[in-house]
């Protein structure tokens, strides 16, 4: 017997994984600064670049959760 809250919780987690990159990248005033620097690169640039693999990981996790959802009876 399947729990009714379990699929709903999975959908909420999937939505959060898909919204995290958008919220993280669209909050420009939060990261629009020069410090801290990483190897001489201002924070504004390396923060955005750090989201490239971060977005990939979020999408991979969301895909894995949706694929697992389709396999459930």
C-alpha positions, 0 to 999 in steps of 0.5 A: 500500500502506497503512502499518500504523502510520499509522492507529494513530498517527492514532487516538492523536492523535484520542484525545489531542485528545479527552482534552486538554480533560477533563484540562485542566479536571479538574485543578482544583488546578493552576489554582485560584488568583487569580494571574496576573490577566487584566484583573482577572479571576482565573486560575481564571475566565479559564483555564476560559473559555480552554478554550471555544474550545480545546475547539472547536478540539480537537473540530474537529481530531479530527473532521477526522482522523476524516473523513479516516480514512473517506475513505481506502481 
